[in-house]
Amino acid sequence: MSDTVHRLLVVDDNADYRALVRYALAGTSIEIVGEAAAPAEGIELAQELQPDLVLLDIVHHTDAGLAAVRPLQEAAPAATVVAVASYAEHQLWGRASHLGGIAYLSKSTPPTRLCEELVRIRDRRHDSDDIEETVREQFPADLRSVRAARRFVSGVLDGWGCAELDDGAALLVSELVTNAIVHAHSTVELAVHLRPTRVRVEVIDTAREHVRRRDAKEDEQSGRGMALIEALAAAWGIDSLLSGKSVWFEMERPGA
């Protein structure tokens, strides 16, 4: 875990949960610099304190928490806003599809893991700070989208002078998009990011269940996604989003 001290603002009307967060983070690399029971108060504190992280209860007074996300980001542009809720994960689907890039943590996250999860989320944001260009496209929940997704990624890579990545990226995109459509029954968003030394491809769907690796049989047409990622990608991961998940992989940028 990073030795960097992260400054945290907690915005939650549940005093017991705020106390739990204080207990869980005591003596860790995360320092609580402020607490607010109401979103409006949290926005004022964010502007004053300029924290590194904001832990925000998104179901505070119906949608008041959700409405506070953008003002919090504007008040403290360098802060990473992390949404929390005690709702079951499936009950959040579709509540804030426009906030798909916001990280989400369930309030059921064990206290012993809270610091680790917050640091991981913060580090992931910094990992994206060097993105030079991003191209996005959405595809319907139809298996015909698999071919369209391959063509989309290939066109983006060719335009960036990364055509030699086409074959490997096509294999991975095919597996991940197929998985999202067949198992998550979800529309799919692809985001292709150009970084100084790598290209990152994200396959985003609306289901929060994480992908599980399994060993596919020789006659099966799918089930090889995770094994292919491990074999072909320079890095990969699965990130929880407020309205789903992102399965991403990175490949070395030619000539970098």
Contacts in CASP RR format, 6 or more apart in sequence:
PFRMAT RR
TARGET T0000
AUTHOR 0000-0000-0000
METHOD contacts of the structure
MODEL  1
MSDTVHRLLVVDDNADYRALVRYALAGTSIEIVGEAAAPAEGIELAQELQ
PDLVLLDIVHHTDAGLAAVRPLQEAAPAATVVAVASYAEHQLWGRASHLG
GIAYLSKSTPPTRLCEELVRIRDRRHDSDDIEETVREQFPADLRSVRAAR
RFVSGVLDGWGCAELDDGAALLVSELVTNAIVHAHSTVELAVHLRPTRVR
VEVIDTAREHVRRRDAKEDEQSGRGMALIEALAAAWGIDSLLSGKSVWFE
MERPGA
1 29 0 8 1.000
1 115 0 8 1.000
1 116 0 8 1.000
1 119 0 8 1.000
2 29 0 8 1.000
2 119 0 8 1.000
2 123 0 8 1.000
3 29 0 8 1.000
4 29 0 8 1.000
5 29 0 8 1.000
5 30 0 8 1.000
5 31 0 8 1.000
6 29 0 8 1.000
6 30 0 8 1.000
6 31 0 8 1.000
6 52 0 8 1.000
6 53 0 8 1.000
6 118 0 8 1.000
6 119 0 8 1.000
6 122 0 8 1.000
7 30 0 8 1.000
7 31 0 8 1.000
7 33 0 8 1.000
7 49 0 8 1.000
7 51 0 8 1.000
7 52 0 8 1.000
7 53 0 8 1.000
8 25 0 8 1.000
8 30 0 8 1.000
8 31 0 8 1.000
8 32 0 8 1.000
8 33 0 8 1.000
8 34 0 8 1.000
8 51 0 8 1.000
8 52 0 8 1.000
8 53 0 8 1.000
8 54 0 8 1.000
8 55 0 8 1.000
8 118 0 8 1.000
9 32 0 8 1.000
9 33 0 8 1.000
9 34 0 8 1.000
9 35 0 8 1.000
9 36 0 8 1.000
9 42 0 8 1.000
9 45 0 8 1.000
9 46 0 8 1.000
9 49 0 8 1.000
9 51 0 8 1.000
9 53 0 8 1.000
9 54 0 8 1.000
9 55 0 8 1.000
9 76 0 8 1.000
9 79 0 8 1.000
10 18 0 8 1.000
10 21 0 8 1.000
10 32 0 8 1.000
10 34 0 8 1.000
10 35 0 8 1.000
10 36 0 8 1.000
10 54 0 8 1.000
10 55 0 8 1.000
11 35 0 8 1.000
11 36 0 8 1.000
11 38 0 8 1.000
11 39 0 8 1.000
11 41 0 8 1.000
11 42 0 8 1.000
11 45 0 8 1.000
11 54 0 8 1.000
11 55 0 8 1.000
11 56 0 8 1.000
11 57 0 8 1.000
11 60 0 8 1.000
11 65 0 8 1.000
11 68 0 8 1.000
11 72 0 8 1.000
12 18 0 8 1.000
12 21 0 8 1.000
12 35 0 8 1.000
12 36 0 8 1.000
12 37 0 8 1.000
12 55 0 8 1.000
12 56 0 8 1.000
12 57 0 8 1.000
12 60 0 8 1.000
12 84 0 8 1.000
13 37 0 8 1.000
13 38 0 8 1.000
13 57 0 8 1.000
13 60 0 8 1.000
13 61 0 8 1.000
14 57 0 8 1.000
15 37 0 8 1.000
17 57 0 8 1.000
17 107 0 8 1.000
18 35 0 8 1.000
20 111 0 8 1.000
21 32 0 8 1.000
21 55 0 8 1.000
21 114 0 8 1.000
22 32 0 8 1.000
23 111 0 8 1.000
24 111 0 8 1.000
24 112 0 8 1.000
24 114 0 8 1.000
24 115 0 8 1.000
25 31 0 8 1.000
25 32 0 8 1.000
25 114 0 8 1.000
25 115 0 8 1.000
28 115 0 8 1.000
29 115 0 8 1.000
29 119 0 8 1.000
30 53 0 8 1.000
30 115 0 8 1.000
30 118 0 8 1.000
30 119 0 8 1.000
33 49 0 8 1.000
33 51 0 8 1.000
34 45 0 8 1.000
34 49 0 8 1.000
34 51 0 8 1.000
36 42 0 8 1.000
36 44 0 8 1.000
36 45 0 8 1.000
38 60 0 8 1.000
39 56 0 8 1.000
39 60 0 8 1.000
39 64 0 8 1.000
39 65 0 8 1.000
39 67 0 8 1.000
39 68 0 8 1.000
39 71 0 8 1.000
39 72 0 8 1.000
40 68 0 8 1.000
42 54 0 8 1.000
42 68 0 8 1.000
42 72 0 8 1.000
43 68 0 8 1.000
43 71 0 8 1.000
43 72 0 8 1.000
43 75 0 8 1.000
44 75 0 8 1.000
46 54 0 8 1.000
46 72 0 8 1.000
46 75 0 8 1.000
46 76 0 8 1.000
46 79 0 8 1.000
47 75 0 8 1.000
47 76 0 8 1.000
49 76 0 8 1.000
50 76 0 8 1.000
50 78 0 8 1.000
50 79 0 8 1.000
51 76 0 8 1.000
51 79 0 8 1.000
52 78 0 8 1.000
52 79 0 8 1.000
52 80 0 8 1.000
52 122 0 8 1.000
53 79 0 8 1.000
53 80 0 8 1.000
53 81 0 8 1.000
53 82 0 8 1.000
53 118 0 8 1.000
53 121 0 8 1.000
53 122 0 8 1.000
54 72 0 8 1.000
54 76 0 8 1.000
54 79 0 8 1.000
54 80 0 8 1.000
54 81 0 8 1.000
54 82 0 8 1.000
55 82 0 8 1.000
55 84 0 8 1.000
55 105 0 8 1.000
55 118 0 8 1.000
56 65 0 8 1.000
56 68 0 8 1.000
56 69 0 8 1.000
56 72 0 8 1.000
56 81 0 8 1.000
56 82 0 8 1.000
56 83 0 8 1.000
56 84 0 8 1.000
57 65 0 8 1.000
57 84 0 8 1.000
57 85 0 8 1.000
58 65 0 8 1.000
58 66 0 8 1.000
58 69 0 8 1.000
58 83 0 8 1.000
58 84 0 8 1.000
58 85 0 8 1.000
58 95 0 8 1.000
58 96 0 8 1.000
58 242 0 8 1.000
59 65 0 8 1.000
59 66 0 8 1.000
59 85 0 8 1.000
59 86 0 8 1.000
59 87 0 8 1.000
60 68 0 8 1.000
63 95 0 8 1.000
66 95 0 8 1.000
66 96 0 8 1.000
66 99 0 8 1.000
69 81 0 8 1.000
69 83 0 8 1.000
69 96 0 8 1.000
69 99 0 8 1.000
69 102 0 8 1.000
72 79 0 8 1.000
72 81 0 8 1.000
73 79 0 8 1.000
73 81 0 8 1.000
80 103 0 8 1.000
80 121 0 8 1.000
80 122 0 8 1.000
80 125 0 8 1.000
81 102 0 8 1.000
81 103 0 8 1.000
82 102 0 8 1.000
82 103 0 8 1.000
82 104 0 8 1.000
82 105 0 8 1.000
82 118 0 8 1.000
82 121 0 8 1.000
83 99 0 8 1.000
83 102 0 8 1.000
83 103 0 8 1.000
83 104 0 8 1.000
83 105 0 8 1.000
83 242 0 8 1.000
84 104 0 8 1.000
84 105 0 8 1.000
84 106 0 8 1.000
84 107 0 8 1.000
85 92 0 8 1.000
85 104 0 8 1.000
85 106 0 8 1.000
85 107 0 8 1.000
86 106 0 8 1.000
86 107 0 8 1.000
86 108 0 8 1.000
89 106 0 8 1.000
89 208 0 8 1.000
90 208 0 8 1.000
92 104 0 8 1.000
92 242 0 8 1.000
92 243 0 8 1.000
93 206 0 8 1.000
93 208 0 8 1.000
93 243 0 8 1.000
93 244 0 8 1.000
94 206 0 8 1.000
94 243 0 8 1.000
95 242 0 8 1.000
95 243 0 8 1.000
96 102 0 8 1.000
96 242 0 8 1.000
96 243 0 8 1.000
97 206 0 8 1.000
97 243 0 8 1.000
99 242 0 8 1.000
99 243 0 8 1.000
100 204 0 8 1.000
100 241 0 8 1.000
100 242 0 8 1.000
100 243 0 8 1.000
100 244 0 8 1.000
101 241 0 8 1.000
101 242 0 8 1.000
102 241 0 8 1.000
102 242 0 8 1.000
103 121 0 8 1.000
103 124 0 8 1.000
103 239 0 8 1.000
103 240 0 8 1.000
103 241 0 8 1.000
103 242 0 8 1.000
104 240 0 8 1.000
104 241 0 8 1.000
104 242 0 8 1.000
105 114 0 8 1.000
105 117 0 8 1.000
105 118 0 8 1.000
105 121 0 8 1.000
105 240 0 8 1.000
109 117 0 8 1.000
124 239 0 8 1.000
128 193 0 8 1.000
130 195 0 8 1.000
130 196 0 8 1.000
131 193 0 8 1.000
131 194 0 8 1.000
131 195 0 8 1.000
131 200 0 8 1.000
132 194 0 8 1.000
132 195 0 8 1.000
132 196 0 8 1.000
133 160 0 8 1.000
133 193 0 8 1.000
133 194 0 8 1.000
134 191 0 8 1.000
134 192 0 8 1.000
134 193 0 8 1.000
134 194 0 8 1.000
135 156 0 8 1.000
135 191 0 8 1.000
135 192 0 8 1.000
136 189 0 8 1.000
136 190 0 8 1.000
136 191 0 8 1.000
136 192 0 8 1.000
137 149 0 8 1.000
137 152 0 8 1.000
137 189 0 8 1.000
137 190 0 8 1.000
138 187 0 8 1.000
138 188 0 8 1.000
138 189 0 8 1.000
138 190 0 8 1.000
139 145 0 8 1.000
139 148 0 8 1.000
139 149 0 8 1.000
139 152 0 8 1.000
139 177 0 8 1.000
139 187 0 8 1.000
139 188 0 8 1.000
139 189 0 8 1.000
139 190 0 8 1.000
140 187 0 8 1.000
141 181 0 8 1.000
141 185 0 8 1.000
141 186 0 8 1.000
141 187 0 8 1.000
141 188 0 8 1.000
142 181 0 8 1.000
143 178 0 8 1.000
143 181 0 8 1.000
143 182 0 8 1.000
145 177 0 8 1.000
145 181 0 8 1.000
145 188 0 8 1.000
146 173 0 8 1.000
146 174 0 8 1.000
146 177 0 8 1.000
146 178 0 8 1.000
146 181 0 8 1.000
149 173 0 8 1.000
149 174 0 8 1.000
149 177 0 8 1.000
149 188 0 8 1.000
149 190 0 8 1.000
150 170 0 8 1.000
150 173 0 8 1.000
150 174 0 8 1.000
152 190 0 8 1.000
153 166 0 8 1.000
153 169 0 8 1.000
153 170 0 8 1.000
153 173 0 8 1.000
153 190 0 8 1.000
153 192 0 8 1.000
153 201 0 8 1.000
154 163 0 8 1.000
154 166 0 8 1.000
154 169 0 8 1.000
154 170 0 8 1.000
156 192 0 8 1.000
157 163 0 8 1.000
157 165 0 8 1.000
157 166 0 8 1.000
157 169 0 8 1.000
157 192 0 8 1.000
157 199 0 8 1.000
158 166 0 8 1.000
160 194 0 8 1.000
160 199 0 8 1.000
161 254 0 8 1.000
162 199 0 8 1.000
162 253 0 8 1.000
162 254 0 8 1.000
164 254 0 8 1.000
165 199 0 8 1.000
165 251 0 8 1.000
165 254 0 8 1.000
168 232 0 8 1.000
168 251 0 8 1.000
169 199 0 8 1.000
169 201 0 8 1.000
169 251 0 8 1.000
171 228 0 8 1.000
171 232 0 8 1.000
172 201 0 8 1.000
172 225 0 8 1.000
172 228 0 8 1.000
172 229 0 8 1.000
172 232 0 8 1.000
172 233 0 8 1.000
172 249 0 8 1.000
173 190 0 8 1.000
173 201 0 8 1.000
173 203 0 8 1.000
175 222 0 8 1.000
175 223 0 8 1.000
175 224 0 8 1.000
175 225 0 8 1.000
175 228 0 8 1.000
175 229 0 8 1.000
176 203 0 8 1.000
176 225 0 8 1.000
176 247 0 8 1.000
177 188 0 8 1.000
177 190 0 8 1.000
177 203 0 8 1.000
178 222 0 8 1.000
179 211 0 8 1.000
179 222 0 8 1.000
179 223 0 8 1.000
179 225 0 8 1.000
179 247 0 8 1.000
180 186 0 8 1.000
180 188 0 8 1.000
180 203 0 8 1.000
180 205 0 8 1.000
180 207 0 8 1.000
180 247 0 8 1.000
181 188 0 8 1.000
182 222 0 8 1.000
183 207 0 8 1.000
184 205 0 8 1.000
184 206 0 8 1.000
184 207 0 8 1.000
184 209 0 8 1.000
185 207 0 8 1.000
186 205 0 8 1.000
186 206 0 8 1.000
186 207 0 8 1.000
187 205 0 8 1.000
187 206 0 8 1.000
188 203 0 8 1.000
188 204 0 8 1.000
188 205 0 8 1.000
189 202 0 8 1.000
189 203 0 8 1.000
189 204 0 8 1.000
189 205 0 8 1.000
190 201 0 8 1.000
190 202 0 8 1.000
190 203 0 8 1.000
190 204 0 8 1.000
191 201 0 8 1.000
191 202 0 8 1.000
191 204 0 8 1.000
191 246 0 8 1.000
192 199 0 8 1.000
192 200 0 8 1.000
192 201 0 8 1.000
192 202 0 8 1.000
193 199 0 8 1.000
193 200 0 8 1.000
193 201 0 8 1.000
193 202 0 8 1.000
194 253 0 8 1.000
195 250 0 8 1.000
195 253 0 8 1.000
196 253 0 8 1.000
196 256 0 8 1.000
197 252 0 8 1.000
197 253 0 8 1.000
197 256 0 8 1.000
198 234 0 8 1.000
198 235 0 8 1.000
198 250 0 8 1.000
198 251 0 8 1.000
198 252 0 8 1.000
198 253 0 8 1.000
198 256 0 8 1.000
199 250 0 8 1.000
199 251 0 8 1.000
199 253 0 8 1.000
200 248 0 8 1.000
200 249 0 8 1.000
200 250 0 8 1.000
201 248 0 8 1.000
201 249 0 8 1.000
201 250 0 8 1.000
201 251 0 8 1.000
202 246 0 8 1.000
202 247 0 8 1.000
202 248 0 8 1.000
203 246 0 8 1.000
203 247 0 8 1.000
203 248 0 8 1.000
204 241 0 8 1.000
204 244 0 8 1.000
204 245 0 8 1.000
204 246 0 8 1.000
204 247 0 8 1.000
205 244 0 8 1.000
205 245 0 8 1.000
206 243 0 8 1.000
206 244 0 8 1.000
207 244 0 8 1.000
207 245 0 8 1.000
208 240 0 8 1.000
208 244 0 8 1.000
208 245 0 8 1.000
209 245 0 8 1.000
210 238 0 8 1.000
210 245 0 8 1.000
211 225 0 8 1.000
211 226 0 8 1.000
211 238 0 8 1.000
211 247 0 8 1.000
212 226 0 8 1.000
213 225 0 8 1.000
213 226 0 8 1.000
213 227 0 8 1.000
214 223 0 8 1.000
215 227 0 8 1.000
216 222 0 8 1.000
216 223 0 8 1.000
216 224 0 8 1.000
216 227 0 8 1.000
229 236 0 8 1.000
229 249 0 8 1.000
230 236 0 8 1.000
232 249 0 8 1.000
232 251 0 8 1.000
233 249 0 8 1.000
233 250 0 8 1.000
233 251 0 8 1.000
234 250 0 8 1.000
234 251 0 8 1.000
234 252 0 8 1.000
235 249 0 8 1.000
235 250 0 8 1.000
236 247 0 8 1.000
236 248 0 8 1.000
236 249 0 8 1.000
236 250 0 8 1.000
237 247 0 8 1.000
237 248 0 8 1.000
237 249 0 8 1.000
238 245 0 8 1.000
238 246 0 8 1.000
238 247 0 8 1.000
238 248 0 8 1.000
239 245 0 8 1.000
239 246 0 8 1.000
239 248 0 8 1.000
END
